Amino acid sequence: MSEDGGGPGGPERRRQDIAGVVLSVGSVTAAELAERFAVSLMTIHRDLDELARRGIVRKHRGGVTAQPSGVFESSVAYRLKSMRTAKDAIAGRAAELVEPGMAVMLDDSTTALALARRLAGIVPLTVVTNFLQAVNLLAREQEIRLMALGGDYDPLHDSFLGVSCVDAIEALNVDLCFVSTSAVGGGFAYHQEQRIVPVKRAMLRAAARSVLLIDHSKLNRVALHRVAPLSAFDRVIVDDGADGEALRDLEEQQVAYEVAAT
C-alpha cells in the first residue's frame, strides 16, 4: 500500500476524493476507504482527521459520515460536485454580460468559478476575487489583470475572508459583481454562515452592477443570515430547473431575472 505521497496529486487530491465518496454514499468505514484508495488505515485516519477539522465530514467509531446540512454544503468538496449542469448554464448566461475592458468581481461560489472558466475568451479584463481556486485558474491568463483579495484563509471555502478582505474590497470600484448565496426566499438572499455575509455585502457595495447567480435548488429557501434584499441586485440568473412557484415569487418581488437553459 502507498502512503501520503502515493498517487497523482498526493494526499490533498486523495482527501478531495474521499470527501466525494462520503458525499456519494453518506457513510463509509475507514477500512473500506483504505482498501478503495490503496493506503494504510493509519493514512486514512489522518486524512479523515483533516477533513473533520475542516468541517467536511464527521468521524465516528470505525468510520465517517457526511456533515449534516449547512456545514457540509459550505465545503468546496461538496459544492464542486453539486448542480454542475445548472451552474454551467448559469455561468454561460452570466458570461454574456461581461465585456472586454471591464473590471469584474467574483465571490467564492462554485457558480462564479464556472463563470471564471469562461473569462479567458472575453479579454482584456480585470478580475477581482477572494476564491483561491479562481485565482489559480486565472493566474496564467496573460490578458487578465488578476487581483487577489487577501484576508484570513478559510480552508472550508478555500477562500479569504475577514476584516482584511472586506477592507481590500472597500478600496475598489468594479463594473460587475457576481455572487451566489445559500438560499433565496421572500425577497432576500441568505447565507448560513455569518463570516461570509460581510464579504458578500462589501462586494455588492463595490460594484456598479451586481448579479446574483442561483441554481434552482436554493430557491424558496431561507438560511440563518440575511445577506441582502433581492432589490440590491440588478439581475438574478437561475437555471431552467426552477419551478413556476419559485419564479412567481421572484415576479411578486419585482425582481429582474433570467432563466438559463441547461
GIPEMO-V546826 format. One record per residue. RES is the residue in one small letter. PSI is psi in radians with two decimals (none if undefined). D_LAST is the distance of its C-alpha to the last C-alpha in Angstrom with 2 decimals. Layout:
BEGIN
RES;PSI;D_LAST, RES;PSI;D_LAST
END
This chain:
BEGIN
m;2.50;42.46, s;2.87;41.07, e;-2.58;41.23, d;-0.67;39.44, g;-0.02;39.03, g;2.49;37.99, g;2.73;34.80, p;2.33;32.37, g;-0.22;31.51, g;-2.82;34.38, p;-0.61;34.48, e;-0.73;31.64, r;-0.69;29.12, r;-0.70;30.68, r;-0.69;30.37, q;-0.71;26.64, d;-0.65;26.42, i;-0.78;28.72, a;-0.67;26.57, g;-0.69;23.60, v;-0.79;25.89, v;-0.71;27.13, l;-0.71;23.67, s;-0.72;22.92, v;-0.25;26.25, g;-0.80;27.42, s;2.47;30.99, v;2.66;32.82, t;2.74;36.37, a;-0.65;37.55, a;-0.71;39.26, e;-0.70;36.08, l;-0.70;34.38, a;-0.73;37.49, e;-0.74;37.42, r;-0.70;33.74, f;0.07;34.01, a;0.81;37.56, v;2.97;39.16, s;2.81;42.02, l;-0.63;41.82, m;-0.72;43.21, t;-0.74;40.39, i;-0.73;37.78, h;-0.63;39.61, r;-0.74;39.59, d;-0.78;35.82, l;-0.62;35.38, d;-0.73;37.82, e;-0.73;35.79, l;-0.63;32.47, a;-0.67;34.37, r;-0.62;35.82, r;-0.12;32.37, g;0.29;31.47, i;-0.66;28.78, v;2.92;30.75, r;2.10;33.84, k;2.52;36.72, h;3.08;39.03, r;1.99;41.96, g;-0.14;40.95, g;-2.76;37.21, v;2.60;34.20, t;2.85;31.47, a;2.43;28.31, q;2.43;29.27, p;2.63;28.45, s;-2.23;26.04, g;-0.75;25.91, v;-0.82;27.71, f;-0.69;25.59, e;-0.43;22.33, s;-0.37;23.68, s;2.50;24.27, v;-0.67;22.34, a;-0.67;22.57, y;-0.88;20.66, r;-0.56;18.05, l;-0.42;17.21, k;-0.15;16.36, s;2.32;14.54, m;0.73;10.85, r;-0.81;10.06, t;-0.76;6.43, a;-0.78;6.06, k;-0.68;8.82, d;-0.69;7.82, a;-0.77;5.15, i;-0.75;8.17, a;-0.66;10.57, g;-0.73;9.60, r;-0.69;10.31, a;-0.65;13.25, a;-0.48;14.66, e;-0.29;15.27, l;-0.25;17.73, v;2.33;19.74, e;2.58;22.69, p;2.46;25.31, g;-0.21;28.24, m;2.77;26.51, a;2.13;27.21, v;2.36;24.08, m;2.34;24.27, l;2.38;21.78, d;-2.94;22.40, d;0.49;22.35, s;2.67;18.91, t;-0.34;16.58, t;-0.74;13.79, a;-0.58;16.44, l;-0.69;17.16, a;-0.64;13.71, l;-0.73;14.62, a;-0.60;18.08, r;-0.32;16.99, r;-0.12;16.07, l;-0.38;19.31, a;-0.39;21.66, g;0.05;20.60, i;1.25;21.57, v;2.80;25.20, p;2.67;27.74, l;2.71;26.46, t;2.21;27.95, v;2.25;25.76, v;2.28;27.15, t;2.70;25.93, n;0.11;27.47, f;2.04;25.02, l;-0.64;26.90, q;-0.64;23.93, a;-0.68;22.79, v;-0.85;26.46, n;-0.64;26.77, l;-0.72;23.65, l;-0.13;24.90, a;-0.51;28.62, r;0.05;29.12, e;1.91;27.39, q;-0.50;30.51, e;0.20;29.22, i;2.10;27.71, r;1.96;30.32, l;2.21;29.30, m;1.98;30.84, a;2.18;30.67, l;2.17;31.53, g;-3.01;34.18, g;-2.76;35.36, d;2.15;35.68, y;2.27;33.45, d;1.86;31.50, p;-0.47;30.65, l;-0.69;28.43, h;-0.18;25.98, d;0.75;27.11, s;3.05;27.80, f;2.32;30.81, l;-2.99;31.83, g;-3.10;35.03, v;-0.72;37.49, s;-0.66;37.60, c;-0.80;33.85, v;-0.74;34.09, d;-0.71;37.15, a;-0.70;35.43, i;-0.74;32.55, e;-0.24;35.10, a;0.01;36.81, l;2.86;33.80, n;1.96;32.25, v;2.84;28.79, d;-0.76;26.85, l;2.44;23.47, c;2.30;22.67, f;2.13;19.32, v;2.81;19.62, s;2.81;17.96, t;3.04;19.98, s;-0.51;20.43, a;2.67;20.29, v;2.23;20.17, g;2.55;22.45, g;0.50;25.35, g;0.16;24.78, f;2.67;24.83, a;2.39;22.82, y;2.77;24.40, h;2.56;24.95, q;-0.16;26.98, e;2.20;29.04, q;-0.68;31.70, r;-0.30;31.99, i;-0.55;28.43, v;-0.85;28.97, p;-0.59;31.58, v;-0.80;29.56, k;-0.70;26.51, r;-0.73;28.94, a;-0.68;30.75, m;-0.72;27.63, l;-0.70;26.99, r;-0.48;30.65, a;-0.03;30.56, a;2.49;27.86, a;-0.65;28.35, r;2.49;24.79, s;2.45;22.52, v;2.27;18.79, l;2.16;17.46, l;2.04;14.16, i;2.12;13.43, d;2.81;10.95, h;-0.39;11.57, s;-0.27;14.10, k;-0.07;16.38, l;2.65;16.77, n;0.69;20.11, r;2.83;21.70, v;2.80;24.61, a;-3.08;26.14, l;-0.70;29.66, h;2.30;29.61, r;2.21;28.51, v;-0.91;27.09, a;2.72;27.07, p;2.66;26.66, l;-0.37;23.41, s;-0.26;25.74, a;-0.23;26.13, f;2.41;22.69, d;-0.42;22.30, r;2.57;18.60, v;2.29;16.06, i;2.15;12.33, v;2.89;10.23, d;2.95;6.71, d;0.14;6.50, g;-0.13;8.23, a;2.32;11.20, d;2.97;13.98, g;-0.66;16.42, e;-0.75;19.08, a;-0.72;17.27, l;-0.65;16.37, r;-0.62;19.97, d;-0.70;21.28, l;-0.71;19.76, e;-0.70;21.29, e;-0.52;24.57, q;0.08;24.69, q;0.79;24.25, v;2.29;21.36, a;1.98;19.62, y;2.77;15.88, e;2.61;12.71, v;2.12;9.37, a;2.25;6.41, a;2.27;3.81, t;none;0.00
END
